[in-house]
Amino acid sequence: MPSEVQPADLGFFSTLASAGSLSAAARELGITTPAVSKHLALMEQRIGVSLVNRTTRRMSLTPEGELYLEHARRILGDIDSMGELLGVSKATPKGLLRVNATLGFGRSHVAPLISKFVRKYPQVEVQLQLSVNPPPLTEDAFDVCIRFGAPPDSRVIARRIAANRRLLCAAPAYLAKHGMPKVPNDLTKHNCIGIRQGEEAYGVWRLSSGRGRSASTEAVKTRGNLATNDGEIAVNWALDGHGILMRAEWDIERYLHNGRLVRVLPQYDTPDADIHAVYPQRHQLAARVRAFVDFVALAFKEQEAEA
């Protein structure tokens, strides 16, 4: 009895889903539209579920079709990786690359780089997912995650691709009305904009001073009437003069340059938030992963040089 899922079906269905219609898939595969329809019908008959909703003008995947496509593309990606591992020196970047990044940074910095990356490597199919918090590193949901701070997990590779600092800032109008803090404890008297992200203690800002043996760190419990899990929203609130914000330099540097935001307590250091490309060790030889990480690292290096 033939298997319910056959290897040839995986590539066929991935092409069909990408094409968006039976006729477009037929052109892509070099066969007739009736042949595509027949292949799909045989697939659905073998597995016993409907994968595609068909209408005269368009098609869409059923929930089962979405699940089938997700697994098919992951399996095809693993096959590509195996081929690359067997001949890495000759490997050409191709196949599915699943990328995760945070909402604001992913939208403003990662997405534009992906646009340039796929022009250079058209055989790579990139799926970008943006999320508030980074996904668990133990899950096989992504090939590369762009995240702030190195992960405390030896099972993954974290390549530093750009330096990044967290800075305290506020709009000039807010500081003119409420005064400039002089020491960390002054922050308790100010309206501080909260960002609920990651696993860090919410509302606790750590500020350090000194070097070596004279170094000291002070944890300040801040308060404020505005909080969000979206960094871009928090920046906009700061621009509107609502309070003091701690935010990554990459997100606010343009506002510091044009004067819409001003550094607060610049003599104190806040925790670093260096940008890393994180990926499983088993992907370190995959051409598509290596090419993407190298591409992003070079792009960020060029941006830093221009700053």
DAMO-V206411 format. One record per residue. N is the residue number from 1. RES is the residue in one letter. PSI is psi in radians with two decimals (* if undefined). OMEGA is omega in whole degrees, 0 to 359 (* if undefined). Layout:
BEGIN
N_RES_PSI_OMEGA, N_RES_PSI_OMEGA
END
This chain:
BEGIN
1_M_2.24_182, 2_P_2.64_179, 3_S_2.60_178, 4_E_-0.61_178, 5_V_2.10_181, 6_Q_2.51_183, 7_P_-0.71_182, 8_A_-0.42_181, 9_D_-0.51_186, 10_L_-0.89_179, 11_G_-0.66_178, 12_F_-0.83_185, 13_F_-0.62_177, 14_S_-0.73_178, 15_T_-0.74_180, 16_L_-0.79_181, 17_A_-0.70_180, 18_S_-0.63_182, 19_A_-0.63_176, 20_G_-0.17_178, 21_S_2.80_180, 22_L_-0.72_182, 23_S_-0.70_178, 24_A_-0.67_177, 25_A_-0.66_178, 26_A_-0.75_178, 27_R_-0.69_181, 28_E_-0.69_184, 29_L_-0.22_180, 30_G_0.53_178, 31_I_3.14_181, 32_T_2.76_177, 33_T_-0.74_176, 34_P_-0.60_179, 35_A_-0.67_177, 36_V_-0.79_180, 37_S_-0.70_180, 38_K_-0.74_179, 39_H_-0.77_179, 40_L_-0.75_180, 41_A_-0.70_178, 42_L_-0.70_176, 43_M_-0.87_182, 44_E_-0.59_179, 45_Q_-0.72_181, 46_R_-0.74_185, 47_I_-0.22_173, 48_G_0.28_177, 49_V_2.77_176, 50_S_2.26_182, 51_L_-0.44_186, 52_V_2.36_170, 53_N_2.10_184, 54_R_2.38_170, 55_T_3.09_183, 56_T_-0.47_185, 57_R_-0.41_185, 58_R_2.94_175, 59_M_2.71_177, 60_S_2.70_181, 61_L_2.47_172, 62_T_2.94_175, 63_P_-0.67_177, 64_E_-0.61_177, 65_G_-0.70_177, 66_E_-0.75_179, 67_L_-0.74_179, 68_Y_-0.78_182, 69_L_-0.74_180, 70_E_-0.83_181, 71_H_-0.64_180, 72_A_-0.78_182, 73_R_-0.60_177, 74_R_-0.72_179, 75_I_-0.74_178, 76_L_-0.64_176, 77_G_-0.69_177, 78_D_-0.64_177, 79_I_-0.75_177, 80_D_-0.74_181, 81_S_-0.70_179, 82_M_-0.73_178, 83_G_-0.66_179, 84_E_-0.67_179, 85_L_-0.54_180, 86_L_-0.29_180, 87_G_0.99_190, 88_V_-0.58_183, 89_S_-0.43_181, 90_K_0.06_187, 91_A_2.40_173, 92_T_2.27_179, 93_P_2.14_178, 94_K_2.94_179, 95_G_-3.03_184, 96_L_2.30_176, 97_L_2.01_182, 98_R_2.08_185, 99_V_2.41_175, 100_N_2.48_176, 101_A_2.89_178, 102_T_2.82_188, 103_L_-1.13_186, 104_G_-0.86_182, 105_F_-0.67_179, 106_G_-0.70_181, 107_R_-0.75_188, 108_S_-0.50_186, 109_H_-0.77_185, 110_V_-0.80_182, 111_A_-0.78_178, 112_P_-0.60_178, 113_L_-0.63_178, 114_I_-0.66_178, 115_S_-0.75_179, 116_K_-0.62_182, 117_F_-0.78_183, 118_V_-0.40_173, 119_R_-0.66_180, 120_K_-0.61_182, 121_Y_1.34_186, 122_P_-0.24_179, 123_Q_-0.06_178, 124_V_2.28_176, 125_E_2.01_185, 126_V_2.29_172, 127_Q_2.04_180, 128_L_2.21_175, 129_Q_2.26_178, 130_L_2.43_181, 131_S_2.71_180, 132_V_-0.85_180, 133_N_2.57_178, 134_P_2.52_180, 135_P_2.74_176, 136_P_2.35_184, 137_L_-0.27_181, 138_T_-0.26_181, 139_E_2.48_180, 140_D_1.00_183, 141_A_-0.37_183, 142_F_2.68_177, 143_D_-0.64_180, 144_V_2.34_174, 145_C_2.27_174, 146_I_2.03_187, 147_R_2.83_179, 148_F_2.25_180, 149_G_2.48_179, 150_A_2.38_181, 151_P_2.49_179, 152_P_1.02_184, 153_D_2.00_184, 154_S_-0.16_182, 155_R_-0.11_180, 156_V_2.81_176, 157_I_2.28_178, 158_A_1.85_179, 159_R_2.13_179, 160_R_2.12_183, 161_I_-0.21_177, 162_A_2.48_173, 163_A_2.62_182, 164_N_2.38_178, 165_R_2.64_169, 166_R_2.31_182, 167_L_2.61_173, 168_L_2.39_182, 169_C_2.89_177, 170_A_2.83_177, 171_A_2.52_178, 172_P_-0.64_181, 173_A_-0.70_179, 174_Y_-0.80_182, 175_L_-0.59_178, 176_A_-0.58_183, 177_K_-0.65_188, 178_H_-0.13_178, 179_G_2.74_179, 180_M_2.18_177, 181_P_2.49_180, 182_K_-0.61_180, 183_V_2.80_184, 184_P_-0.68_184, 185_N_-0.34_177, 186_D_-0.39_181, 187_L_-0.44_180, 188_T_-0.31_180, 189_K_0.02_184, 190_H_2.80_173, 191_N_1.98_182, 192_C_2.28_182, 193_I_2.14_185, 194_G_2.50_175, 195_I_2.05_180, 196_R_1.64_180, 197_Q_2.61_175, 198_G_-2.70_185, 199_E_0.10_181, 200_E_2.63_179, 201_A_2.19_184, 202_Y_2.33_175, 203_G_0.06_178, 204_V_2.04_179, 205_W_2.25_181, 206_R_2.13_181, 207_L_2.33_184, 208_S_2.69_176, 209_S_2.78_179, 210_G_3.01_180, 211_R_2.67_177, 212_G_-2.30_183, 213_R_-0.41_181, 214_S_0.02_181, 215_A_2.47_177, 216_S_2.62_180, 217_T_2.37_179, 218_E_2.24_177, 219_A_2.16_183, 220_V_2.18_175, 221_K_1.93_184, 222_T_2.90_177, 223_R_2.81_178, 224_G_2.90_183, 225_N_0.14_178, 226_L_2.33_177, 227_A_2.61_181, 228_T_2.88_173, 229_N_0.15_180, 230_D_2.05_184, 231_G_-0.62_181, 232_E_-0.68_177, 233_I_-0.74_180, 234_A_-0.73_178, 235_V_-0.74_179, 236_N_-0.64_177, 237_W_-0.69_178, 238_A_-0.72_178, 239_L_-0.55_179, 240_D_-0.02_176, 241_G_0.43_184, 242_H_-0.31_181, 243_G_-2.93_182, 244_I_2.46_185, 245_L_2.48_168, 246_M_2.08_185, 247_R_2.68_179, 248_A_2.44_183, 249_E_-0.64_181, 250_W_-0.48_183, 251_D_-0.35_187, 252_I_-0.03_187, 253_E_-0.64_181, 254_R_-0.55_179, 255_Y_-0.51_174, 256_L_-0.64_180, 257_H_-0.69_183, 258_N_0.02_174, 259_G_0.02_180, 260_R_-0.41_172, 261_L_2.66_182, 262_V_2.43_176, 263_R_2.47_175, 264_V_2.34_182, 265_L_0.93_183, 266_P_-0.31_180, 267_Q_-0.11_179, 268_Y_2.56_178, 269_D_2.46_174, 270_T_2.89_184, 271_P_2.40_177, 272_D_2.69_177, 273_A_0.91_181, 274_D_2.55_184, 275_I_2.23_182, 276_H_2.58_167, 277_A_2.08_186, 278_V_2.28_180, 279_Y_2.67_181, 280_P_2.62_181, 281_Q_-0.58_182, 282_R_-0.24_181, 283_H_0.05_188, 284_Q_-0.36_178, 285_L_-0.02_179, 286_A_2.18_186, 287_A_-0.71_183, 288_R_-0.63_179, 289_V_-0.83_179, 290_R_-0.76_182, 291_A_-0.73_182, 292_F_-0.81_181, 293_V_-0.74_177, 294_D_-0.72_181, 295_F_-0.82_181, 296_V_-0.74_180, 297_A_-0.74_179, 298_L_-0.71_180, 299_A_-0.75_179, 300_F_-0.63_178, 301_K_-0.71_179, 302_E_-0.64_178, 303_Q_-0.70_179, 304_E_-0.67_181, 305_A_-0.57_181, 306_E_-0.40_184, 307_A_*_*
END
